[in-house]
Amino acid sequence: MQFKAIVPAASCLAVLISGHAMAGTFEKTATGVVVKPDSGAKEVRLEVMNDNIIHVVKTDQAGKELTPSLMTVATPVSGKGGEKFEVTAQGKDRVTLKAKKISVAVSLATGQVQFFNAAGKAFLTQAAENMTPVEVGGKPFMAVTQGFNHGTKDAYYGLGQHQNGQMNLNGEDVLLMQHNMVIAVPFVVSDKNYGVLWDNNSISRFGDPKPYGFLSRDLKLADADGKAGGLTARYYVDDKLVLTRQEKDIDYQYLKDVADNWPKELGDPKKAVGVKVVWDGTLTSDKPGVHKMQLYSSDYAKLDIDGKQIMDVWRQGWNPWYHNFELKFEANKPVKLHLEWKPSGGMIAMTHNDPLPAPERHSLTFSSEVAQSINYYVINGETSIDKVIAGYRHLTGEAPMMPKWSYGLWQSRQRYETQEQLLGVLKEYRKQGWPVDNMVQDWFYWPQDGWGSHDFDKVRFPNPKGLVDEVHKNNARVMISIWGKFYENTKNYQELNKAGYMWTKNVENGDLDWVGPGYKNSHYDPYTKGAQDMYFRQMKPKLVDLGFDAWWMDNTEPDVLSNTRLEDFKKLIGPTVYGAGEVTFNPYSLVHTEGFYNHLIKDQPQKRQFILSRSGFAGIQRNGTALWSGDTVGRWNNLYDQISAGVQISMSGIPNWTHDIGGYAQEVRFQTGDVGSAQENRVVAANQGTPEDLKEWRELNLRWWQFGAFSPLFRSHGEVVKREIHIISPEGSPMRESMVWYDKLRYRLMPYIYSTAATTHHESGTIMRGLVMDFPEDDAVKNIADQYLFGHSFLVAPVYEYGARERSVYMPKGADWYDFYTGELHKGGTRVAIKAPETRMPLLVKAGAIIPVGPVTQYVDEKPDAPITFNVYVGADGTFSLYEDDGVSNGYLRKEFSRIPVTYNDKTGNVTIGARAGSYKGMVAKREFRVRFIKPGVSSSDNFDASDKVVAYEGKAVTIKR
């Protein structure tokens, strides 16, 4: 794809054609303005979406009709009467569309755009554009690029959930392509309080528009003997060298690549045991600078560059993905590469891109493989990133409130094989007094050959309605796994297929899944209302009517056939009403959850719904949907990656996110003790590891659990090794004490957590917050990827290194910070080594914070009238708004909720618990409030029942003196 630079706006007041200055035309419309420039796009359409949001569409044809957006739901404002916006010409070359808080100037010569805030300061300037015709599925489309702010120092965040530990995305390349562990959301926010929503459904990119390629595309390769043309590949079996050959590239990226490229001398790669592959050689480039590299891998891989190890990674064999790294080249100077790989059904490849010129590398650039037009929205948040996210929600839909119980503990396993197993775990938690609200029934509750039948295996689940009722009797909720996948032999598949609602290519190809002998299968096509209607109708009598509380919509990328070459995979996920599969590569989860959610709220209008999806897309938050980070692995580096993954998805406007505590899959050395089921046909051998392995596994899970207690959703899940407290932690051990302590702390903090969660709907809020959101003036926080804010008050610093008993924590400038456990006060703008014994994760609270704390409960609504203690952290003024409603209904949409404002004046020492605003059915009108003043040296965790003042509150304002 050509990347076409655009002359800066100040220099392009006219385009000379045949020696004469030419000027395009413009026409004001009811919603904005349409410009027909002399060059570039044939038409530039601008619409005002709100007083701080402008929609831009650039087409290759005047009057071109576009498919309605899947991600956005907002409609443009009307400018009738001139009160919403104005359009003015500036000389012969520029026209400006101005709304109250944003304006855009368009060159009539080139169609270039430049955006300004209310004060007239430019914040986003177009610097590059490309529209290249492509044919997809026999229909004309374009490959498109739009670049802004070349050479910028602005920091960028968002773009969904990715697994590379990235924070500030300025200078980074991000592939926006759905995958098991990757969620593509084409929305980016800046630390300068603006954002861009890129409205495109195909594979897209942020950063370099050029797709990465195998090493030989751009680099000169030589083997271990210096011979040009490839790398030396040595194949060992049981540490014995059996084959040496030169290989042009490291290319075992997909299953067909393994089948095609694997040495015939080694036999069937699927049966390979004890194999190790080692690549040695050099890489050389004539382009000096920092090159972007990717190791795509699963199974064990170690990478050395010039003798220095830069990567030691593992992923389960069936779930490879990219590990990003950078490599600095000097012109024509070889760099030594050494890569070791131990395959066990896995894949590996290495890809590369040459350096970009510095201005393009440091820019805001989006590109897409398939498009009808260049199509995006620009949001001016004025004063905060929160307002940018509010603009995103205005465009794509507000996030409805989740049920209160969803913020309690989720106990899950891959998988409860019988209903007795699930109920037994719940009863054990109740017996032990360990808080839990949610049990989860994962996949394969159906008969072996009945995927998509929505039936239960009658032997293992003889009474599914009784299962639901028994969970409810024990004051808990139950979520069940549902898929868009159907076996060909099921009646549901046949009905969907007859109506044209199934993608059939996978069945036609005869590809089988991994269950038992393997079964022909595919996914339904949710892009039409008819398909959504039929999907729900088939499910309603067999699952919906049983009373399940929540819905786990798994495999929503969708992964129709794992590790398929991309060109083949695109054929499996289409066609749709929009065209070939690549046209709608990314939004499956959006339309799939939307269809199900809309039917649920129609079927159960008073019930607050909860959906959990493995994939997501811009707008999915409007579907009552939370996301999780997919089938991650139990490794320390993967725990580290989850921190930034959660922050970035939250800064993408999607507030409810979770992860598998302990990682979904684990190395064989960790598969010790009481192991459960893995995926079918996978051999699991118990007691594989050493005592040291078991010690590490338990510590990893404990550290992950501590992080989970301060994630938006607190959820324990994984395969093989069971994760329940009483199974994974020895009785009487510090590990169990810590797990139970954090579980109870989560429930004590429920008034804070639920009030914070309420802002996700009522104020377009964010629970898991990047430090830059609250401290934008502190440059030191802009690339911190291992800390975050939980709400506005808690600073969370997970421990992600084995054996670490302290960790360095940066205290954001602009506040002072209390150690939650010791009460030690730290000045903002400092970095401190915080003690972190195995049983405690560093946790700090901002001075001026007001934290409501309740008693330990076994489930979130066990004691609605229990006293609440407001912990007030002295040293700064503070505010908090205590939110309450019934927790389960949609009454909040009818304003059936209450707010109690709490303020603290540090100078006077007064705490004012304000008058209650609002009410709801079942509200506790009279209650006891307590106030505790946390001063330097006072622990927040030693005595949760301590208080300095007690007041009887009946809804009227009261003031308490320190």
Secondary structure, 3 states (H helix, E strand, C coil): CCCEECCCHHHCCCEEECCEEECCEEEECCCEEEEECCCCCCEEEEEEEECCEEEEEEECCCCCCCCCCCCCCCCCCCCHHHCCEEEEEECCCEEEEEECCEEEEEECCCCCEEEEECCCCEEEEEEEEEEEEEEECCEEEEEEEEEECCCCCCCEEEEEECCCCCCCCCCCCEEECCECCEEEEEEEEECCCEEEEECCCCCEEECCCCCCEEHHHHCEEECCCCCECCEEEEEEECCEEEEEEEECCCEECCHHHHHHHCCHHHCCHHHCCCEEEEEEEEEECCCCEEEEEEEEECEEEEEEECCEEEEEEEECCCCCEEEEEEEEECCCCCEEEEEEEECCCCCEEEEEECCCCHHHHCCEEEEEEEECCEEEEEEECCCCHHHHHHHHHHHHCCCCCCCHHHHCEEECCECCCCHHHHHHHHHHHHHHCCCCCEEEECCCCCCCCCCCCCCCCCCCCCCHHHHHHHHHHCCCEEEEEECCEEECCCHHHHHHHHCCCECCHHHHCCCECCCCCCCEEEEECCCCHHHHHHHHHHHCCCCHHHCCCEEEECCCCCCCCCCCCHHHHHHHCCCECCECHHHHCCCHHHHHHHHHHHHHHHHCCCECCCEEECCCCCCHHHHCEEEECCCCECCHHHHHHHHHHHHHHHHCCCCCEECCCCCCECCHHHCCCCECCCCCCCCCCCCCCCHHHHHHHHHHHHHHHHHHHCCCCEEECCECECCCHHHHCCCCCHHHHHHHHHHHHHHHCHHHHHHHHHHHHHCCCCCEECHHHHCCCCHHHCCCCCCEEECCCEEECCCCCCCCCEEEEEECCCCCEEECCCCCEECCCEEEEEECCCCCCCEEEECCCEEEECCCCCCCCCCCCCCEEEEEECCCCEEEEEEECCCCECHHHHCCCEEEEEEEECCCCEEEECCCECCCCCCCCCEEEEEEEECCCCCCCCCCCCCCEEEEECCCCEEEEC
